[in-house]
Amino acid sequence: MTETTTSTQPPATESAQAATFDPERRATELAILDALRAVVDPEIGMNVVELALIKQILLGPDSTEIKMILTTPFCPYAGSMIAQVKEQVESVVEHDVKVTLLAERWDPRDAGLMW
């Protein structure tokens, strides 16, 4: 006796797969990361991308949000770095940019640094 199972899920279509990867969106994310390489942490001398301070890029139709962390909780350059991140991202996208600081602690190992 053979057992047959039927799936209630429709077969994956090409349009469903295309919705998971948007090349234009990815190109914008990469352009943002490239622009953010100009934002350097003055105490360490490395940019925010190399330091793995950028945690998330949320692209929306009318706004973009950058979620980031700092190398130290009370970084004296926080205001300047946030302003630079906002300015660099606005040079890529044509709408409002919000920069959100996360409470997550920075770990040098995320940037490949070992002291």
TADA-V924550 format. One record per run of one state. SS is the DSSP state (a for helix, b for strand, c for the rest). FROM is the first residue (numbers start at 1). TO is the last residue. Records with the same first field share a line. If there is no record, write none. Layout:
SS = FROM-TO + FROM-TO
This chain:
c = 1-13 + 21-22 + 37-39 + 42-45 + 48-53 + 60-62 + 69-77 + 91-95 + 102-107 + 112-115
a = 14-20 + 23-36 + 78-90 + 108-111
b = 40-41 + 46-47 + 54-59 + 63-68 + 96-101
